[in-house]
Amino acid sequence: MNIKKVFPFAAAILITAFVCFAVFALLLRPQSLEIGMVDLNTVADGEYIGVCQNKILIAVVRICVQNHEITNIEVIEHKDSYMEQAEKIAGEVCAGQTLDVDAVSSATFTSDTVLKAIENALK
């Protein structure tokens, strides 16, 4: 086989594969989420489950509320490689009693997804 005839076809296949991969990665990339505020004075005592799916990221949280305060937030499900960051953001919400907390550095999408799951649980 002549390399001059094969090269254009191989190059076209590689370029097509790269473009498909890039488009697929962009479609599955999580997005920044708008996090609303929750008035804890309107939240009754109890246990709440919240879920947020942000394209390929999913967060499931269990929140315990007593006397209009968050007493515990457990991250039930999240991507293993970002579980530490997910638990950190949940801890900051519990400590501050607000969703208005800074995102964990280098884990913005994880932070947004966990915060939205917490918001969904409390609303």
C-alpha positions as CSV (number, residue, x, y, z in Angstrom):
1,M,0.0,0.0,0.0
2,N,1.2,3.5,-0.8
3,I,1.6,5.7,2.3
4,K,0.6,8.8,0.3
5,K,-2.8,7.3,-0.4
6,V,-3.4,6.0,3.1
7,F,-2.3,9.2,5.0
8,P,-5.3,11.4,3.9
9,F,-7.8,8.7,5.1
10,A,-6.0,8.2,8.4
11,A,-5.8,11.9,9.0
12,A,-9.5,12.3,8.2
13,I,-10.4,9.5,10.6
14,L,-8.2,11.0,13.4
15,I,-9.6,14.5,12.9
16,T,-13.2,13.2,12.9
17,A,-12.6,11.2,16.1
18,F,-11.1,14.2,17.8
19,V,-14.0,16.5,16.8
20,C,-16.5,13.9,18.0
21,F,-14.7,13.6,21.3
22,A,-14.6,17.3,21.8
23,V,-18.3,17.8,21.0
24,F,-19.2,14.9,23.3
25,A,-17.1,16.3,26.2
26,L,-18.7,19.7,25.8
27,L,-22.2,18.2,25.8
28,L,-21.5,16.3,29.1
29,R,-19.6,19.1,30.9
30,P,-21.5,20.1,34.0
31,Q,-22.7,23.7,34.1
32,S,-22.8,26.4,36.7
33,L,-26.0,26.3,38.6
34,E,-28.1,29.2,40.1
35,I,-28.3,28.5,43.9
36,G,-31.3,30.1,45.6
37,M,-31.8,31.0,49.2
38,V,-33.7,28.9,51.7
39,D,-35.4,30.4,54.7
40,L,-34.8,27.8,57.5
41,N,-37.7,29.4,59.5
42,T,-40.1,27.8,57.0
43,V,-38.5,24.4,57.1
44,A,-40.2,22.0,59.5
45,D,-38.2,19.5,61.7
46,G,-37.4,16.3,59.9
47,E,-35.2,14.5,57.5
48,Y,-35.0,15.6,53.9
49,I,-33.5,14.0,50.8
50,G,-32.3,16.2,48.0
51,V,-31.0,15.3,44.5
52,C,-29.3,17.3,41.8
53,Q,-28.1,16.0,38.5
54,N,-25.8,18.3,36.7
55,K,-25.1,16.4,33.4
56,I,-22.6,13.7,34.4
57,L,-22.5,14.8,38.1
58,I,-25.1,13.7,40.6
59,A,-25.4,14.6,44.2
60,V,-27.8,13.0,46.7
61,V,-27.9,14.5,50.3
62,R,-29.7,13.7,53.5
63,I,-30.4,16.7,55.7
64,C,-31.6,16.7,59.3
65,V,-33.4,19.8,60.5
66,Q,-34.3,20.5,64.1
67,N,-35.7,23.7,65.6
68,H,-35.2,25.4,62.2
69,E,-31.5,24.6,62.1
70,I,-29.6,22.1,60.0
71,T,-28.1,19.6,62.4
72,N,-26.5,17.3,59.9
73,I,-25.9,17.0,56.1
74,E,-24.8,13.6,54.8
75,V,-23.6,13.3,51.2
76,I,-25.1,9.9,50.2
77,E,-24.0,9.8,46.7
78,H,-21.4,11.7,44.6
79,K,-18.5,11.0,42.3
80,D,-15.9,9.2,44.4
81,S,-13.0,11.4,43.2
82,Y,-14.8,14.5,44.5
83,M,-16.5,13.1,47.6
84,E,-14.1,14.9,50.0
85,Q,-15.0,18.2,48.4
86,A,-18.7,17.4,48.4
87,E,-18.5,16.6,52.1
88,K,-16.5,19.8,52.7
89,I,-19.2,22.0,51.1
90,A,-21.9,20.2,53.0
91,G,-20.1,20.8,56.2
92,E,-19.7,24.5,55.5
93,V,-23.5,24.8,54.8
94,C,-24.2,23.0,58.1
95,A,-21.8,25.2,60.0
96,G,-23.0,28.5,58.5
97,Q,-26.7,27.5,58.3
98,T,-26.7,29.1,54.8
99,L,-26.3,28.1,51.2
100,D,-24.3,31.3,50.7
101,V,-20.9,29.7,51.0
102,D,-17.8,29.8,48.9
103,A,-17.2,27.0,46.4
104,V,-14.5,24.6,47.1
105,S,-11.4,25.6,45.2
106,S,-11.0,23.5,42.0
107,A,-14.4,21.9,42.6
108,T,-16.8,24.5,41.5
109,F,-19.2,22.2,39.7
110,T,-19.2,19.8,42.6
111,S,-19.9,22.6,45.0
112,D,-22.8,23.9,42.8
113,T,-24.3,20.4,42.4
114,V,-24.2,19.7,46.2
115,L,-25.6,23.1,47.0
116,K,-28.4,22.6,44.6
117,A,-29.2,19.2,46.1
118,I,-29.3,20.8,49.5
119,E,-31.6,23.6,48.2
120,N,-33.8,21.0,46.5
121,A,-34.1,19.0,49.8
122,L,-35.1,22.1,51.9
123,K,-37.6,23.5,49.4
